Amino acid sequence: MLRLVARRGYAATSVPDVIAAARVSRNAFYAQFADKEACFLAGCERDLPEMIDSIHTAASGAGDRWSEALWLGMVAYLRWWQERPEYAQAYFVELPRAGERAVEQRDAAYRPFLDMFGALAARARLEDPSLPPLRAAVPRLIVYGATEFIASEVREGRVATLTSSAGDLYHYVAALLAGPDHGIPTTPSA
């Protein structure tokens, strides 16, 4: 499903296309999924726990510095998508086009990221108590802004170079997490 949607788009992909590509029977498809949307949403959701684990694993190598954890997690996140270009196309470009349930599912998938950025902000304030309190909207601004930036990169055919955006995204996120009038921690080495 994800491969076909990445190549043809969600609207142009049909259940018979998926059945043929997967080499399964119509009955086998409908035993697993109610319809095309259910199959697509399941495909988009399937590997997200693995991706979250890869971010946590990468960030765990940061030691005590929140900025290093941010950098390592960001690079791992971008690399994860870069290594899965069809998944990136389906998720970032086609998922929002698949209807209300798809948008709701994507919004629910943001929760671990909102929590991660909230935890990073708290960690930053432990390291530097002079940082101002985190404004409530900041994690959402980070997640929605970064998601749209990555989606634009994917739409422009730059999924193969997503990790080259790590420095820009790092500065965007670090500036929002640190708050106004505070310096942005320098980009840690990769």
N, C-alpha and C positions, 0 to 999 in steps of 0.2 A: 504494500500500500504506500509506504513512504517513498519508495523509489519511483513509483508511477506518479504520485502527486508531485514530487520534485521535478520530474521531467515534463509532465503534461499540465499540472495545475490541479487543484482540488475539484473544480467544477467539471473539468474534462475527463476525470477519472471515474470509471463506472465499476460496479460490482463485478460484471462479467470480465472486465479487464483484470481485476485483482484475482479473480478465480483462475483465469488463464495463466497469469504470471506466476501464481503460487502453485499451479498444477494440483488444485484440490477441486472437489466437487462442490456444486451449489449447496448441497445439503451440509457438507462439512463447513463451508463458510457460515451459513446461517445457524449452525449449531454453536458457533463461537460468538457471532455478532448479529445484532438485530438489523443493522443496515450499514451502509457505507460510512456514515458519520461515526458510528460506534467503533468500527474497525480503525478508522483514521485516528480517532481520539485515543484509542488503546495503543496504537503505534507511537503516537506522539508522547504518551506518558510512560511507556515501557522502560526506557533507559534513564529516565531522570534521576532515580535514586543512585545509580552508578555514577552519574555526573556529579551529584552533590557529594558523594563519597570521595571522588577524585579531588574536588576543591578542598574538602576538609583535610585530606591526606597531605596535599601540597602545602596548605597553610600551617599544618602542624610542625613543619620544619622551620618555622620562623623564629623560634625562641620567644623572647619576651616582647619584641617590637611589633606593635599593631600594623605599622606601615609595611613591614616585611611580610606579615601574614596577608595583608591586602594584596601586595604585589604577587606573591606566590599563588594565591587563590585566583587572582585575575588571569594570570598567565595560564594556569591549569584550565580554567573555564574556557578561555578563547581557544586553547589548543584542542580541547575536547570537541568543540564544534568544528574547528578547522579540519580535524581528522574524520569528520562525518558530514561531508558537504551535502549529501542528499537529505540527511536528517535536518541539517540547518535550513535548507531551502524549504522543506515541508513545514518545519516548526516556526521559523521566523516570518516567512512570507505567506504560506498557504493557510496555516492554522487560523489566523485572524479572519480569513475569508470563508471559513467553514461554518459560520453561524454562531448563534448566541451561546450554545453549549460549549463550543470550542473556546470562545473568549472567556467564559466562566472557568473552564478548566485551566486555561493559561493563567488567569488571575489567581487561582488556587495554587498553581505551581510556583507563584512568586513568594509564597509564605516563607519557605526556607531561606530565601535570599533576603527578605525583609528582616528575618531573625538574625541572619549572619551580619548584616550591616549594623543592626542595633547592638549586637555583641561587640563588633569591632569599635563602634563609637564608645561603648562603655570601657573597653580596654584602653582606648586612646586617652580617655579621661583619667584612668588610673595612672597611666604613664605621665600625663601632663595635666594636673588638676587645674591649671589656669585656662584650659579650654572651656568655652561656654557650654551650657547645657545643650544637648541635641534637640533641635526642633523636631516635632512629631512627624512632619511631612518628609523629612530628609531621606529616610530609607526608601520611601516610595518614589521620590524624585530620582534617586540613584537607580533603582530597579527599572522604572519605566523609561528613563532617559537612556540608560545603557542598552536596554532591550531594543529601543527604536534605533539607536546608533548601529548596533550589530545587524539589525534587520536591513538597514539601508546599505550596509557593506555587503550583505548577502545578495540583496536585490541588484546591486551594481556589479555582481560577479567577483567579489573580492573575498570569498570565503577562504580561499587557499592562503590568504595573507592576513587572516584575522589577528594573529599574535603580534603583527607589526603595529597594531592599534593599542597594545597594552600600555604603553607610556601615556598616551593621551587619555585613555580611560582611567588609568591610575590617578592622574592629576585631577581629573573631574571628580572622582569619588573621594579622594583625599581632601580636596578643597571643601567639599560638602560635609564630610565627616569632621574636619577640624574646625569648621565654622569661620565666620568672617574675621578678618584682621589677624589671622594666624598663618604662619608660613606653612606651605605644603612640604611635607617631608620629601626629601629627594627620592627619586626613583631608585629603589634598591637594584642591585645588579641581578641579572637573570640567572 
